[in-house]
Amino acid sequence: MSVADYMTSKVITVSPDTKVNMAVNVMKDHQIHRLPVIDGNQLVGIVTEGTVREASPSKATSLSIYEVNYLFNKMTVEDIMEKSVKTISQDAQLEDAISTMRHHDVGVLPVMDGKQVVGIITTNDILDSFLDITDYFVDATVVQVMIENDRTGVIYEIGKIMADHDFNIQTLIVTRNLGPIMIEMHVDKTDSTAVKQALETAGYAVRLVTSQQVD
């Protein structure tokens, strides 16, 4: 999956000379938490609720709320924006975006097509992509099969068992960081007992069979 598949393509931006109060209002109006800062066609920074918070006077200040608002009406986004912005190409794999976010401890990446901002991807987009990839919003029987010894053809063997019993696999995910290899399948809503029996009869260790129902 590429970043372009899950990014938000409708990007709300501001210019460097936008007043901070105006940027805050834009975020509130659109219920977003970050704004790329564009100068002409060039990405020059990003302003977030966090950067606004850091620029705010502390609670110990003697300034009144009116004086704070006056300051924010004078300050521009350029005064408080983060200028060193991590970005990701629209053609990059989703995993690359996750790795970049984790490595640099950021929750958002502007998505680029060359030097042009064409989207934005956030941690919420990443979480949504996981739910989509796993078909979370589709009724299914969830089956986890544990494989002690990896070998060529095991996916084919399991697929053939499912096909022979007329069980349709919606999604299949393989994880290798839990000790034994785990193959998790989401199967068209069917008799979970029959799925478990078919796999165990063929010699496979089934850790979990459960129903996933979407309200």
C-alpha positions as CSV (number, residue, x, y, z in Angstrom):
1,M,0.0,0.0,0.0
2,S,1.3,3.4,-0.9
3,V,1.0,6.6,1.2
4,A,-1.2,8.0,-1.6
5,D,-3.8,5.3,-0.9
6,Y,-4.4,6.5,2.7
7,M,-3.4,10.2,2.9
8,T,-5.8,13.0,3.2
9,S,-5.6,14.7,-0.2
10,K,-7.7,17.8,0.7
11,V,-5.0,19.8,2.6
12,I,-5.8,23.0,4.5
13,T,-2.8,25.3,4.5
14,V,-1.8,28.7,5.6
15,S,0.8,31.2,4.5
16,P,3.7,32.4,6.7
17,D,2.2,35.8,7.2
18,T,-1.1,34.4,8.6
19,K,-1.8,35.7,12.1
20,V,-1.6,33.0,14.8
21,N,-5.2,33.7,15.9
22,M,-6.4,33.1,12.4
23,A,-4.5,29.8,12.1
24,V,-6.0,28.7,15.4
25,N,-9.5,29.5,14.1
26,V,-8.8,27.6,10.9
27,M,-7.9,24.5,12.9
28,K,-11.0,24.8,15.0
29,D,-13.3,25.4,12.0
30,H,-12.0,22.4,10.2
31,Q,-11.4,20.2,13.3
32,I,-7.8,19.6,12.5
33,H,-4.6,19.8,14.6
34,R,-1.9,20.7,12.0
35,L,-1.5,23.2,9.2
36,P,1.3,23.0,6.6
37,V,2.7,26.4,5.9
38,I,3.1,27.2,2.2
39,D,5.0,30.2,0.7
40,G,4.1,30.4,-2.9
41,N,4.2,26.7,-3.9
42,Q,7.0,25.9,-1.4
43,L,6.5,24.1,1.9
44,V,8.3,26.2,4.5
45,G,7.0,24.9,7.8
46,I,4.1,23.4,9.8
47,V,2.1,24.9,12.7
48,T,0.3,22.6,15.1
49,E,-1.7,22.9,18.3
50,G,1.5,22.0,20.1
51,T,3.5,24.9,18.6
52,V,0.7,27.3,19.4
53,R,0.6,26.0,23.0
54,E,4.4,26.4,23.3
55,A,4.1,30.0,22.1
56,S,1.4,30.8,24.6
57,P,2.4,32.7,27.8
58,S,2.6,30.4,30.8
59,K,-0.1,30.4,33.5
60,A,2.2,32.4,35.7
61,T,2.1,35.4,33.3
62,S,0.7,38.7,34.4
63,L,-0.8,39.2,31.0
64,S,-4.6,39.4,30.8
65,I,-6.6,37.3,28.3
66,Y,-7.0,40.5,26.2
67,E,-3.3,41.1,26.1
68,V,-2.6,37.5,25.1
69,N,-5.2,37.8,22.3
70,Y,-3.5,41.0,21.3
71,L,-0.1,39.3,21.0
72,F,-1.5,36.4,19.0
73,N,-3.2,39.0,16.7
74,K,0.3,40.5,16.1
75,M,2.3,37.2,15.9
76,T,2.4,35.4,12.6
77,V,2.6,31.7,11.8
78,E,6.2,32.3,10.7
79,D,7.1,33.3,14.2
80,I,6.1,30.0,15.8
81,M,6.0,27.4,13.0
82,E,8.3,24.3,13.0
83,K,10.7,25.0,10.1
84,S,12.3,21.6,10.0
85,V,9.5,19.5,8.5
86,K,9.7,15.8,7.9
87,T,7.9,14.8,4.7
88,I,7.1,11.6,2.7
89,S,6.6,11.0,-1.0
90,Q,3.2,10.0,-2.2
91,D,4.8,7.0,-3.9
92,A,6.4,5.7,-0.6
93,Q,5.1,2.6,1.0
94,L,2.8,3.1,4.0
95,E,5.4,1.3,6.1
96,D,7.9,4.0,5.2
97,A,5.6,6.7,6.6
98,I,5.1,4.7,9.8
99,S,8.9,4.2,10.2
100,T,9.5,7.9,9.6
101,M,6.9,9.0,12.2
102,R,8.2,6.5,14.8
103,H,11.9,7.4,14.2
104,H,11.3,11.2,14.4
105,D,8.5,11.1,16.9
106,V,6.0,13.0,14.8
107,G,2.3,12.5,14.3
108,V,2.0,14.0,10.8
109,L,3.8,14.0,7.5
110,P,3.1,16.4,4.6
111,V,2.9,14.2,1.4
112,M,4.9,15.4,-1.5
113,D,4.9,15.0,-5.3
114,G,8.3,16.5,-6.0
115,K,8.2,19.9,-4.2
116,Q,4.4,20.1,-4.3
117,V,2.3,19.3,-1.2
118,V,-0.4,16.9,-2.4
119,G,-1.7,15.5,0.9
120,I,-1.1,14.9,4.5
121,I,-0.9,11.7,6.5
122,T,-1.4,11.4,10.3
123,T,-1.4,8.8,12.9
124,N,-5.1,8.6,12.6
125,D,-4.8,7.8,8.9
126,I,-2.4,5.1,9.8
127,L,-4.8,3.6,12.3
128,D,-7.6,3.8,9.8
129,S,-5.5,2.0,7.2
130,F,-4.9,-0.9,9.6
131,L,-8.6,-1.3,10.1
132,D,-9.2,-1.2,6.4
133,I,-6.4,-3.7,5.6
134,T,-7.7,-6.1,8.1
135,D,-11.3,-5.8,7.0
136,Y,-12.3,-4.8,10.5
137,F,-15.7,-3.4,9.4
138,V,-16.7,-6.5,7.6
139,D,-18.5,-9.4,9.3
140,A,-16.1,-12.4,9.4
141,T,-14.8,-15.4,11.2
142,V,-11.3,-14.6,12.5
143,V,-8.9,-17.6,12.5
144,Q,-5.4,-17.6,13.9
145,V,-3.1,-20.5,12.9
146,M,0.3,-21.0,14.5
147,I,3.2,-22.4,12.4
148,E,6.2,-23.7,14.4
149,N,8.4,-24.3,11.4
150,D,8.2,-22.1,8.4
151,R,8.3,-23.7,5.1
152,T,7.7,-23.1,1.4
153,G,4.1,-23.6,0.4
154,V,2.4,-23.3,3.8
155,I,0.2,-20.5,2.6
156,Y,-0.8,-22.5,-0.4
157,E,-1.6,-25.5,1.8
158,I,-3.9,-23.5,4.1
159,G,-5.5,-21.8,1.2
160,K,-6.3,-25.2,-0.4
161,I,-7.8,-26.5,2.8
162,M,-10.1,-23.4,3.0
163,A,-11.0,-23.7,-0.7
164,D,-11.8,-27.4,-0.4
165,H,-14.2,-26.6,2.3
166,D,-15.7,-23.7,0.5
167,F,-14.4,-21.1,3.0
168,N,-13.6,-17.8,1.3
169,I,-10.6,-15.9,2.7
170,Q,-11.2,-12.1,2.9
171,T,-7.8,-11.1,4.2
172,L,-4.6,-12.9,5.3
173,I,-1.9,-11.5,7.5
174,V,1.4,-13.2,8.5
175,T,3.3,-12.1,11.7
176,R,6.7,-13.3,12.7
177,N,7.5,-11.5,15.9
178,L,5.4,-13.5,18.4
179,G,7.7,-16.6,18.5
180,P,5.9,-19.1,16.2
181,I,4.7,-17.6,12.9
182,M,1.0,-16.6,13.1
183,I,-1.3,-16.6,10.1
184,E,-4.5,-14.6,10.8
185,M,-7.3,-15.0,8.3
186,H,-10.6,-13.2,8.1
187,V,-13.0,-15.6,6.5
188,D,-16.5,-15.0,5.1
189,K,-19.0,-15.4,7.9
190,T,-19.3,-19.1,8.4
191,D,-19.4,-21.9,11.0
192,S,-16.3,-21.2,13.1
193,T,-16.3,-24.7,14.5
194,A,-16.2,-26.1,11.0
195,V,-13.2,-23.9,10.1
196,K,-11.3,-25.0,13.2
197,Q,-12.0,-28.6,12.6
198,A,-10.9,-28.5,9.0
199,L,-7.6,-26.9,9.9
200,E,-6.9,-29.1,12.9
201,T,-7.8,-32.3,11.0
202,A,-5.0,-31.2,8.5
203,G,-2.6,-31.0,11.4
204,Y,-2.5,-27.2,12.0
205,A,-2.5,-25.6,15.5
206,V,-5.4,-23.2,15.7
207,R,-5.0,-20.6,18.5
208,L,-8.2,-18.7,18.0
209,V,-11.4,-18.8,16.1
210,T,-13.9,-16.1,16.8
211,S,-16.7,-14.2,15.2
212,Q,-16.2,-10.5,14.2
213,Q,-19.6,-8.8,13.9
214,V,-20.0,-5.2,12.8
215,D,-22.9,-3.3,14.4
